[in-house]
Amino acid sequence: MIDARGSTTIDLFTETVCRHLLPRCSTQYFGFSFRFARSVVWPQMTTRMTRVVAVSVGACIALTVPVIAGLFLGETLLSFYCVVVVQGLGAFLLSFSWPNLSWRVGLWMFSVWILILLFAVILGGPPTKMVDLYDAATYLWILFSGCVGGWLGAIIGRRLRKKSKIKSSPA
């Protein structure tokens, strides 16, 4: 539907949402995607809030990715590798947004896995064989990928911020 100004209903809707609900954002591509001003939204978060976000992302990954990968790939080692890769990517993105978290974002995201493993021990009983301990130690790959992904994301995030400050500074 086009109004008298030549704008479609979708354009008017995104303009209204952008103006009233989202701080300092602009619409692109005919109103179908948003570009947010990161300087307004992200620095207002405290260190505690970034940790809460990291634990929440870790919980979402821990509760959804194994189920979805298990449905499509079955109970194979490949579904475990999917969890490892997604954990690393999530940590990369979070520490790219907040470089001060660095590798510690992997620890915060892994905290949910500790609770899941403790719950599995409560339900299944303590490990009786050495093979059970090796199986539990494979979950350390999730911790490792989260820490490495967070470290790499922080390095790249800091370098890009330094370059953008150098280019934007007056000569």
NUVO-314928 format. One line per 10 residues: number of its first residue (from 1); their letters; for each residue x, y, z of N, C-alpha, C, O, CB. Coordinates in nm, 3 decimals, m for minus. Glycine has a CB too. Example, Ala and Ser with C-alpha at 12.3 -4.5 7.8 and 13.67 -1.06 7.14 Angstrom:
BEGIN
1) as) 1.319/m0.569/0.780/1.230/m0.450/0.780/1.320/m0.330/0.780/1.424/m0.332/0.846/1.131/m0.447/0.905 ~ 1.285/m0.225/0.708/1.367/m0.106/0.714/1.290/0.003/0.787/1.341/0.114/0.804/1.408/m0.060/0.572
This chain:
BEGIN
1) midargstti) 0.085/m0.117/0.000/0.000/0.000/0.000/0.090/0.124/0.000/0.183/0.133/0.080/m0.097/m0.001/0.123 ~ 0.062/0.218/m0.089/0.143/0.338/m0.102/0.058/0.458/m0.062/m0.056/0.473/m0.107/0.197/0.353/m0.248 ~ 0.114/0.545/0.022/0.039/0.662/0.067/0.070/0.781/m0.024/0.132/0.765/m0.130/0.074/0.696/0.214 ~ 0.026/0.900/0.016/0.039/1.020/m0.067/0.185/1.061/m0.086/0.218/1.123/m0.187/m0.039/1.136/m0.003 ~ 0.274/1.026/0.010/0.414/1.063/m0.003/0.492/0.966/m0.091/0.609/0.991/m0.122/0.478/1.071/0.133 ~ 0.430/0.856/m0.130/0.499/0.756/m0.211/0.570/0.652/m0.127/0.646/0.571/m0.180/0.598/0.823/m0.301 ~ 0.547/0.653/0.004/0.610/0.555/0.094/0.519/0.435/0.109/0.396/0.448/0.110/0.641/0.618/0.231 ~ 0.580/0.321/0.121/0.500/0.201/0.144/0.471/0.187/0.292/0.531/0.255/0.375/0.572/0.075/0.091 ~ 0.380/0.098/0.325/0.344/0.074/0.464/0.463/0.021/0.542/0.482/0.054/0.659/0.227/m0.024/0.473 ~ 0.544/m0.062/0.478/0.661/m0.118/0.546/0.759/m0.008/0.579/0.817/m0.007/0.688/0.729/m0.226/0.458
11) dlftetvcrh) 0.780/0.087/0.487/0.871/0.198/0.514/0.822/0.282/0.631/0.902/0.324/0.715/0.888/0.285/0.390 ~ 0.693/0.309/0.636/0.637/0.387/0.746/0.649/0.314/0.878/0.679/0.374/0.982/0.490/0.421/0.718 ~ 0.627/0.182/0.874/0.638/0.103/0.996/0.781/0.104/1.048/0.804/0.128/1.167/0.592/m0.041/0.971 ~ 0.879/0.078/0.959/1.018/0.076/1.005/1.064/0.214/1.049/1.145/0.226/1.141/1.111/0.023/0.895 ~ 1.013/0.318/0.985/1.048/0.453/1.028/0.993/0.482/1.167/1.060/0.544/1.249/0.996/0.557/0.927 ~ 0.870/0.437/1.194/0.810/0.456/1.325/0.885/0.378/1.432/0.914/0.431/1.539/0.662/0.413/1.323 ~ 0.917/0.253/1.402/0.991/0.171/1.498/1.128/0.231/1.522/1.175/0.238/1.635/1.004/0.027/1.447 ~ 1.192/0.275/1.415/1.326/0.331/1.426/1.326/0.459/1.507/1.417/0.483/1.587/1.384/0.356/1.288 ~ 1.226/0.541/1.487/1.222/0.670/1.554/1.185/0.658/1.703/1.239/0.732/1.785/1.124/0.762/1.484 ~ 1.095/0.566/1.738/1.042/0.563/1.873/1.101/0.453/1.961/1.113/0.472/2.082/0.895/0.546/1.867
21) llprcstqyf) 1.138/0.341/1.903/1.181/0.229/1.986/1.331/0.207/1.986/1.387/0.161/2.086/1.114/0.105/1.941 ~ 1.397/0.238/1.877/1.539/0.208/1.867/1.620/0.337/1.869/1.595/0.426/1.788/1.568/0.128/1.739 ~ 1.717/0.348/1.960/1.794/0.472/1.969/1.894/0.485/1.857/1.975/0.395/1.833/1.865/0.479/2.102 ~ 1.890/0.597/1.788/1.989/0.635/1.686/2.021/0.525/1.585/2.137/0.487/1.570/2.115/0.677/1.754 ~ 1.924/0.476/1.520/1.950/0.379/1.415/1.900/0.435/1.283/1.819/0.528/1.281/1.885/0.243/1.447 ~ 1.947/0.378/1.176/1.900/0.423/1.046/1.857/0.302/0.965/1.907/0.191/0.985/2.009/0.502/0.971 ~ 1.764/0.323/0.875/1.718/0.213/0.792/1.795/0.212/0.662/1.838/0.316/0.613/1.566/0.222/0.766 ~ 1.810/0.093/0.607/1.877/0.076/0.479/1.797/m0.024/0.398/1.706/m0.090/0.450/2.024/0.029/0.496 ~ 1.830/m0.035/0.273/1.772/m0.136/0.186/1.620/m0.138/0.194/1.560/m0.241/0.223/1.827/m0.271/0.222 ~ 1.558/m0.026/0.167/1.413/m0.013/0.163/1.347/m0.048/0.296/1.233/m0.094/0.298/1.357/m0.100/0.055
31) gfsfrfarsv) 1.415/m0.026/0.405/1.357/m0.045/0.536/1.357/m0.186/0.588/1.288/m0.214/0.686/1.220/0.004/0.535 ~ 1.430/m0.277/0.527/1.427/m0.415/0.571/1.542/m0.452/0.664/1.538/m0.559/0.724/1.428/m0.505/0.454 ~ 1.641/m0.369/0.679/1.747/m0.399/0.774/1.784/m0.272/0.848/1.767/m0.161/0.797/1.872/m0.460/0.702 ~ 1.834/m0.290/0.968/1.869/m0.177/1.052/2.019/m0.171/1.074/2.086/m0.274/1.075/1.796/m0.185/1.187 ~ 2.070/m0.052/1.090/2.209/m0.034/1.127/2.209/0.044/1.257/2.161/0.158/1.261/2.292/0.039/1.014 ~ 2.260/m0.014/1.362/2.255/0.048/1.494/2.384/0.124/1.522/2.492/0.085/1.478/2.231/m0.058/1.602 ~ 2.371/0.231/1.595/2.490/0.304/1.639/2.543/0.234/1.762/2.485/0.244/1.870/2.459/0.455/1.668 ~ 2.653/0.163/1.746/2.707/0.083/1.858/2.754/0.171/1.972/2.756/0.127/2.087/2.823/m0.004/1.810 ~ 2.791/0.293/1.942/2.841/0.379/2.048/2.732/0.416/2.147/2.761/0.458/2.259/2.902/0.505/1.990 ~ 2.607/0.401/2.108/2.497/0.434/2.198/2.455/0.313/2.280/2.431/0.324/2.400/2.379/0.488/2.119
41) vwpqmttrmt) 2.446/0.197/2.215/2.387/0.081/2.280/2.487/0.006/2.368/2.456/m0.023/2.483/2.331/m0.012/2.177 ~ 2.605/m0.028/2.316/2.695/m0.120/2.387/2.767/m0.062/2.508/2.772/m0.132/2.610/2.795/m0.169/2.292 ~ 2.823/0.059/2.507/2.900/0.102/2.624/2.817/0.123/2.749/2.874/0.132/2.858/2.972/0.227/2.593 ~ 2.685/0.130/2.739/2.603/0.149/2.857/2.597/0.024/2.943/2.555/0.031/3.059/2.464/0.191/2.818 ~ 2.637/m0.090/2.889/2.632/m0.214/2.964/2.750/m0.223/3.059/2.864/m0.191/3.023/2.629/m0.335/2.868 ~ 2.723/m0.267/3.179/2.828/m0.284/3.278/2.898/m0.418/3.257/2.855/m0.499/3.176/2.771/m0.273/3.420 ~ 3.005/m0.439/3.329/3.077/m0.566/3.319/2.989/m0.681/3.365/2.996/m0.791/3.308/3.205/m0.560/3.403 ~ 2.909/m0.658/3.464/2.819/m0.763/3.513/2.717/m0.801/3.406/2.687/m0.918/3.388/2.747/m0.718/3.642 ~ 2.666/m0.702/3.335/2.568/m0.730/3.231/2.630/m0.806/3.114/2.565/m0.892/3.055/2.506/m0.601/3.182 ~ 2.754/m0.775/3.081/2.819/m0.849/2.973/2.840/m0.994/3.013/2.831/m1.084/2.928/2.954/m0.784/2.936
51) rvvavsvgac) 2.867/m1.018/3.138/2.880/m1.157/3.185/2.746/m1.229/3.181/2.740/m1.347/3.146/2.936/m1.161/3.327 ~ 2.640/m1.158/3.215/2.507/m1.218/3.209/2.472/m1.252/3.064/2.414/m1.358/3.037/2.400/m1.123/3.270 ~ 2.506/m1.165/2.972/2.482/m1.192/2.831/2.564/m1.312/2.786/2.514/m1.397/2.711/2.515/m1.069/2.744 ~ 2.688/m1.322/2.830/2.774/m1.435/2.792/2.718/m1.567/2.846/2.717/m1.667/2.774/2.917/m1.413/2.844 ~ 2.672/m1.567/2.969/2.613/m1.689/3.026/2.483/m1.723/2.954/2.455/m1.841/2.930/2.587/m1.672/3.178 ~ 2.405/m1.623/2.918/2.280/m1.647/2.846/2.306/m1.705/2.707/2.236/m1.797/2.664/2.199/m1.517/2.834 ~ 2.404/m1.651/2.638/2.439/m1.705/2.506/2.491/m1.847/2.521/2.458/m1.934/2.440/2.546/m1.615/2.436 ~ 2.572/m1.872/2.623/2.620/m2.007/2.649/2.506/m2.104/2.678/2.509/m2.219/2.634/2.717/m2.007/2.765 ~ 2.405/m2.058/2.752/2.289/m2.143/2.781/2.210/m2.173/2.655/2.165/m2.285/2.634/2.198/m2.077/2.887 ~ 2.193/m2.071/2.571/2.121/m2.094/2.444/2.195/m2.194/2.356/2.134/m2.281/2.295/2.102/m1.961/2.368
61) ialtvpviag) 2.326/m2.180/2.350/2.405/m2.274/2.270/2.398/m2.414/2.329/2.381/m2.511/2.257/2.552/m2.227/2.261 ~ 2.410/m2.424/2.461/2.412/m2.555/2.526/2.277/m2.627/2.517/2.273/m2.750/2.515/2.451/m2.540/2.672 ~ 2.169/m2.551/2.510/2.037/m2.614/2.509/1.979/m2.633/2.370/1.886/m2.712/2.353/1.943/m2.533/2.591 ~ 2.031/m2.564/2.270/1.973/m2.577/2.137/2.063/m2.649/2.037/2.015/m2.736/1.963/1.940/m2.442/2.083 ~ 2.190/m2.616/2.033/2.278/m2.672/1.930/2.292/m2.824/1.941/2.285/m2.891/1.837/2.416/m2.607/1.939 ~ 2.310/m2.884/2.058/2.320/m3.030/2.063/2.191/m3.099/2.016/2.197/m3.205/1.954/2.353/m3.075/2.204 ~ 2.077/m3.040/2.045/1.950/m3.100/2.004/1.935/m3.092/1.852/1.900/m3.190/1.787/1.831/m3.030/2.073 ~ 1.960/m2.974/1.796/1.945/m2.956/1.652/2.048/m3.039/1.576/2.014/m3.103/1.477/1.957/m2.808/1.614 ~ 2.173/m3.037/1.620/2.277/m3.116/1.554/2.249/m3.265/1.569/2.276/m3.343/1.478/2.416/m3.082/1.612 ~ 2.195/m3.306/1.683/2.160/m3.446/1.703/2.047/m3.491/1.613/2.045/m3.606/1.568/2.122/m3.469/1.847
71) lflgetllsf) 1.952/m3.401/1.586/1.842/m3.436/1.496/1.890/m3.456/1.353/1.847/m3.549/1.284/1.735/m3.328/1.499 ~ 1.980/m3.368/1.308/2.024/m3.376/1.170/2.140/m3.471/1.148/2.148/m3.536/1.043/2.062/m3.240/1.122 ~ 2.230/m3.481/1.244/2.351/m3.561/1.225/2.350/m3.691/1.303/2.435/m3.777/1.280/2.471/m3.480/1.264 ~ 2.257/m3.707/1.394/2.252/m3.827/1.477/2.351/m3.818/1.591/2.415/m3.714/1.612/2.280/m3.951/1.392 ~ 2.364/m3.926/1.664/2.455/m3.930/1.777/2.596/m3.965/1.728/2.645/m4.075/1.751/2.407/m4.033/1.883 ~ 2.657/m3.871/1.663/2.793/m3.891/1.613/2.884/m3.786/1.675/2.840/m3.694/1.744/2.798/m3.885/1.458 ~ 3.011/m3.802/1.648/3.108/m3.705/1.697/3.097/m3.574/1.620/3.141/m3.470/1.668/3.249/m3.761/1.686 ~ 3.040/m3.579/1.501/3.024/m3.459/1.420/2.928/m3.359/1.486/2.946/m3.237/1.474/2.972/m3.496/1.281 ~ 2.827/m3.409/1.554/2.736/m3.317/1.625/2.807/m3.250/1.742/2.778/m3.135/1.774/2.610/m3.393/1.675 ~ 2.899/m3.321/1.806/2.978/m3.259/1.912/3.068/m3.150/1.856/3.085/m3.045/1.918/3.062/m3.365/1.985
81) ycvvvvqglg) 3.127/m3.175/1.739/3.210/m3.073/1.675/3.130/m2.950/1.638/3.181/m2.838/1.642/3.278/m3.130/1.551 ~ 3.004/m2.969/1.602/2.917/m2.853/1.574/2.902/m2.766/1.699/2.906/m2.643/1.690/2.777/m2.899/1.525 ~ 2.887/m2.829/1.813/2.875/m2.754/1.938/3.005/m2.679/1.967/3.003/m2.563/2.009/2.841/m2.849/2.056 ~ 3.118/m2.744/1.943/3.247/m2.680/1.967/3.264/m2.558/1.877/3.309/m2.453/1.922/3.361/m2.780/1.943 ~ 3.230/m2.571/1.749/3.245/m2.460/1.655/3.150/m2.346/1.689/3.190/m2.229/1.687/3.220/m2.508/1.512 ~ 3.026/m2.377/1.721/2.928/m2.271/1.754/2.967/m2.200/1.883/2.949/m2.078/1.894/2.786/m2.331/1.767 ~ 3.021/m2.273/1.979/3.067/m2.209/2.103/3.182/m2.113/2.073/3.187/m2.003/2.128/3.112/m2.317/2.205 ~ 3.274/m2.154/1.987/3.385/m2.066/1.950/3.337/m1.943/1.875/3.386/m1.833/1.900/3.485/m2.142/1.865 ~ 3.242/m1.960/1.783/3.189/m1.845/1.709/3.112/m1.749/1.799/3.123/m1.628/1.784/3.099/m1.893/1.597 ~ 3.035/m1.804/1.892/2.963/m1.718/1.986/3.058/m1.638/2.074/3.036/m1.519/2.098/2.871/m1.801/2.073
91) afllsfswpn) 3.163/m1.702/2.120/3.262/m1.631/2.202/3.335/m1.526/2.118/3.365/m1.418/2.168/3.363/m1.730/2.262 ~ 3.362/m1.558/1.993/3.428/m1.463/1.904/3.342/m1.337/1.888/3.393/m1.225/1.899/3.455/m1.526/1.765 ~ 3.214/m1.356/1.862/3.126/m1.241/1.842/3.109/m1.157/1.968/3.106/m1.034/1.962/2.990/m1.288/1.794 ~ 3.097/m1.223/2.083/3.080/m1.148/2.208/3.206/m1.069/2.243/3.198/m0.953/2.283/3.045/m1.242/2.322 ~ 3.321/m1.132/2.228/3.444/m1.058/2.264/3.482/m0.958/2.157/3.558/m0.865/2.185/3.559/m1.156/2.287 ~ 3.432/m0.974/2.035/3.451/m0.871/1.934/3.371/m0.747/1.973/3.417/m0.635/1.952/3.408/m0.922/1.795 ~ 3.253/m0.768/2.029/3.171/m0.655/2.074/3.226/m0.591/2.201/3.225/m0.469/2.215/3.028/m0.700/2.098 ~ 3.274/m0.674/2.293/3.331/m0.626/2.419/3.472/m0.682/2.433/3.489/m0.787/2.496/3.242/m0.666/2.541 ~ 3.574/m0.617/2.378/3.710/m0.671/2.381/3.767/m0.685/2.522/3.864/m0.759/2.542/3.801/m0.585/2.300 ~ 3.711/m0.617/2.619/3.763/m0.629/2.756/3.738/m0.767/2.815/3.809/m0.808/2.906/3.701/m0.524/2.845
101) lswrvglwmf) 3.638/m0.840/2.765/3.612/m0.976/2.815/3.720/m1.074/2.770/3.757/m1.164/2.845/3.476/m1.025/2.768 ~ 3.769/m1.056/2.649/3.876/m1.137/2.591/3.848/m1.287/2.605/3.737/m1.331/2.576/4.010/m1.102/2.656 ~ 3.944/m1.365/2.649/3.928/m1.509/2.658/3.834/m1.550/2.770/3.785/m1.663/2.771/4.063/m1.575/2.678 ~ 3.808/m1.461/2.865/3.721/m1.495/2.978/3.577/m1.518/2.937/3.500/m1.580/3.011/3.727/m1.386/3.082 ~ 3.539/m1.469/2.819/3.404/m1.493/2.771/3.381/m1.644/2.753/3.270/m1.693/2.772/3.379/m1.418/2.638 ~ 3.486/m1.717/2.716/3.475/m1.862/2.704/3.447/m1.929/2.838/3.373/m2.027/2.843/3.601/m1.918/2.646 ~ 3.504/m1.876/2.945/3.477/m1.931/3.078/3.332/m1.907/3.118/3.266/m1.995/3.173/3.571/m1.868/3.182 ~ 3.283/m1.786/3.091/3.144/m1.755/3.127/3.045/m1.836/3.045/2.942/m1.879/3.096/3.117/m1.606/3.108 ~ 3.077/m1.857/2.917/2.987/m1.937/2.835/2.992/m2.085/2.874/2.892/m2.156/2.861/3.023/m1.921/2.687 ~ 3.105/m2.132/2.921/3.119/m2.273/2.960/3.055/m2.302/3.095/3.030/m2.418/3.127/3.267/m2.311/2.964
111) svwilillfa) 3.027/m2.200/3.173/2.970/m2.223/3.307/2.839/m2.301/3.301/2.808/m2.375/3.394/2.947/m2.090/3.377 ~ 2.764/m2.287/3.195/2.639/m2.362/3.180/2.669/m2.511/3.160/2.597/m2.597/3.210/2.557/m2.308/3.061 ~ 2.776/m2.540/3.087/2.812/m2.680/3.065/2.852/m2.750/3.195/2.829/m2.870/3.211/2.926/m2.689/2.964 ~ 2.910/m2.675/3.287/2.945/m2.735/3.417/2.819/m2.781/3.488/2.816/m2.890/3.546/3.023/m2.633/3.505 ~ 2.715/m2.698/3.484/2.589/m2.737/3.547/2.526/m2.857/3.477/2.470/m2.945/3.543/2.491/m2.619/3.546 ~ 2.534/m2.860/3.345/2.478/m2.974/3.270/2.553/m3.103/3.304/2.491/m3.207/3.322/2.485/m2.947/3.118 ~ 2.686/m3.096/3.314/2.764/m3.215/3.348/2.737/m3.261/3.491/2.731/m3.381/3.517/2.913/m3.188/3.329 ~ 2.722/m3.165/3.584/2.688/m3.204/3.722/2.551/m3.270/3.728/2.531/m3.366/3.803/2.691/m3.082/3.814 ~ 2.457/m3.220/3.651/2.324/m3.280/3.647/2.331/m3.421/3.588/2.259/m3.510/3.634/2.228/m3.192/3.565 ~ 2.416/m3.441/3.487/2.432/m3.574/3.429/2.495/m3.671/3.529/2.459/m3.788/3.532/2.518/m3.567/3.302
121) vilggpptkm) 2.588/m3.623/3.610/2.649/m3.708/3.712/2.547/m3.744/3.819/2.545/m3.857/3.868/2.772/m3.638/3.777 ~ 2.462/m3.650/3.855/2.358/m3.678/3.956/2.261/m3.784/3.903/2.223/m3.874/3.977/2.281/m3.549/3.994 ~ 2.222/m3.772/3.777/2.128/m3.869/3.721/2.192/m4.005/3.693/2.130/m4.108/3.717/2.068/m3.815/3.595 ~ 2.315/m4.005/3.644/2.380/m4.130/3.604/2.470/m4.191/3.707/2.517/m4.304/3.688/2.457/m4.107/3.482 ~ 2.496/m4.123/3.814/2.589/m4.174/3.914/2.731/m4.134/3.880/2.759/m4.088/3.770/2.577/m4.325/3.924 ~ 2.821/m4.151/3.975/2.960/m4.112/3.951/3.025/m4.202/3.847/2.985/m4.318/3.831/3.041/m4.116/4.083 ~ 3.125/m4.150/3.776/3.192/m4.234/3.676/3.264/m4.351/3.741/3.336/m4.333/3.840/3.292/m4.150/3.593 ~ 3.245/m4.469/3.686/3.305/m4.590/3.745/3.425/m4.638/3.665/3.511/m4.708/3.719/3.202/m4.700/3.754 ~ 3.432/m4.602/3.538/3.542/m4.648/3.454/3.625/m4.529/3.410/3.580/m4.415/3.414/3.489/m4.725/3.332 ~ 3.746/m4.558/3.369/3.833/m4.452/3.319/3.780/m4.394/3.188/3.805/m4.278/3.158/3.975/m4.505/3.299
131) vdlydaatyl) 3.708/m4.474/3.111/3.649/m4.428/2.985/3.548/m4.317/3.012/3.538/m4.223/2.933/3.582/m4.545/2.909 ~ 3.474/m4.326/3.121/3.378/m4.222/3.156/3.447/m4.090/3.184/3.396/m3.984/3.149/3.295/m4.265/3.277 ~ 3.563/m4.096/3.247/3.637/m3.973/3.273/3.692/m3.912/3.144/3.695/m3.790/3.129/3.752/m3.999/3.370 ~ 3.735/m3.998/3.051/3.781/m3.947/2.921/3.666/m3.882/2.845/3.684/m3.779/2.780/3.844/m4.060/2.837 ~ 3.548/m3.942/2.853/3.431/m3.882/2.788/3.397/m3.746/2.848/3.361/m3.653/2.775/3.310/m3.976/2.799 ~ 3.409/m3.735/2.978/3.383/m3.606/3.043/3.490/m3.504/3.007/3.462/m3.385/2.998/3.374/m3.623/3.195 ~ 3.613/m3.551/2.987/3.722/m3.458/2.953/3.709/m3.405/2.811/3.768/m3.302/2.778/3.856/m3.528/2.969 ~ 3.633/m3.472/2.725/3.615/m3.420/2.590/3.537/m3.290/2.591/3.545/m3.213/2.495/3.544/m3.523/2.502 ~ 3.461/m3.263/2.696/3.388/m3.138/2.704/3.482/m3.018/2.726/3.440/m2.903/2.712/3.285/m3.145/2.817 ~ 3.605/m3.046/2.759/3.702/m2.936/2.771/3.731/m2.872/2.636/3.779/m2.758/2.630/3.832/m2.987/2.833
141) wilfsgcvgg) 3.701/m2.943/2.526/3.716/m2.883/2.394/3.620/m2.766/2.377/3.652/m2.669/2.308/3.692/m2.987/2.284 ~ 3.504/m2.774/2.439/3.409/m2.664/2.432/3.466/m2.543/2.505/3.457/m2.430/2.456/3.272/m2.705/2.494 ~ 3.526/m2.566/2.621/3.590/m2.458/2.695/3.705/m2.399/2.615/3.720/m2.277/2.606/3.640/m2.508/2.830 ~ 3.787/m2.485/2.556/3.902/m2.439/2.478/3.858/m2.355/2.359/3.916/m2.250/2.332/3.985/m2.558/2.431 ~ 3.757/m2.401/2.286/3.712/m2.325/2.168/3.652/m2.192/2.208/3.668/m2.093/2.137/3.611/m2.407/2.087 ~ 3.581/m2.188/2.320/3.526/m2.062/2.367/3.634/m1.963/2.406/3.625/m1.844/2.374/3.435/m2.085/2.484 ~ 3.737/m2.010/2.474/3.845/m1.920/2.515/3.927/m1.872/2.395/3.963/m1.755/2.389/3.938/m1.991/2.615 ~ 3.956/m1.961/2.300/4.031/m1.921/2.182/3.949/m1.827/2.094/4.001/m1.727/2.044/4.074/m2.045/2.100 ~ 3.820/m1.858/2.077/3.734/m1.769/2.000/3.722/m1.632/2.063/3.722/m1.530/1.993/3.597/m1.830/1.985 ~ 3.711/m1.628/2.196/3.705/m1.500/2.265/3.833/m1.421/2.253/3.831/m1.299/2.237/3.672/m1.521/2.409
151) wlgaiigrrl) 3.945/m1.490/2.261/4.075/m1.424/2.251/4.094/m1.365/2.111/4.137/m1.250/2.098/4.189/m1.523/2.282 ~ 4.061/m1.443/2.006/4.075/m1.393/1.870/3.978/m1.278/1.842/4.015/m1.181/1.776/4.050/m1.507/1.770 ~ 3.856/m1.288/1.892/3.759/m1.181/1.872/3.804/m1.051/1.939/3.783/m0.943/1.884/3.625/m1.221/1.926 ~ 3.864/m1.062/2.056/3.913/m0.942/2.124/4.029/m0.879/2.051/4.038/m0.757/2.042/3.954/m0.976/2.267 ~ 4.119/m0.961/1.998/4.233/m0.907/1.924/4.184/m0.834/1.799/4.227/m0.721/1.773/4.331/m1.020/1.884 ~ 4.096/m0.895/1.723/4.047/m0.832/1.601/3.963/m0.709/1.633/3.972/m0.608/1.564/3.964/m0.932/1.518 ~ 3.880/m0.718/1.737/3.800/m0.603/1.777/3.884/m0.483/1.819/3.852/m0.369/1.784/3.708/m0.641/1.888 ~ 3.990/m0.509/1.893/4.078/m0.399/1.936/4.151/m0.337/1.816/4.165/m0.215/1.808/4.180/m0.448/2.039 ~ 4.198/m0.422/1.725/4.270/m0.369/1.608/4.178/m0.285/1.520/4.219/m0.179/1.472/4.331/m0.485/1.526 ~ 4.056/m0.331/1.498/3.964/m0.254/1.415/3.926/m0.123/1.482/3.908/m0.022/1.414/3.839/m0.335/1.385
161) rkkskikssp) 3.913/m0.123/1.614/3.880/0.001/1.683/3.998/0.100/1.676/3.977/0.220/1.663/3.843/m0.028/1.829 ~ 4.121/0.049/1.686/4.237/0.136/1.674/4.246/0.197/1.535/4.275/0.315/1.521/4.365/0.059/1.706 ~ 4.221/0.116/1.432/4.227/0.168/1.296/4.119/0.272/1.271/4.144/0.373/1.204/4.213/0.055/1.196 ~ 3.999/0.249/1.325/3.892/0.345/1.302/3.918/0.475/1.378/3.879/0.581/1.331/3.757/0.286/1.344 ~ 3.984/0.469/1.495/4.019/0.591/1.567/4.127/0.669/1.494/4.125/0.792/1.492/4.066/0.557/1.708 ~ 4.222/0.596/1.433/4.328/0.664/1.360/4.272/0.733/1.237/4.310/0.847/1.207/4.438/0.565/1.319 ~ 4.181/0.666/1.163/4.125/0.726/1.043/4.032/0.842/1.074/4.025/0.937/0.997/4.051/0.623/0.963 ~ 3.961/0.835/1.185/3.864/0.941/1.216/3.926/1.060/1.286/3.863/1.165/1.294/3.754/0.886/1.302 ~ 4.049/1.046/1.337/4.112/1.159/1.406/4.157/1.264/1.305/4.208/1.230/1.199/4.232/1.112/1.491 ~ 4.140/1.393/1.339/4.181/1.498/1.245/4.334/1.504/1.234/4.406/1.482/1.332/4.124/1.635/1.289
171) a) 4.380/1.535/1.116/4.525/1.540/1.091/4.584/1.674/1.126/4.704/1.694/1.111/4.555/1.508/0.945
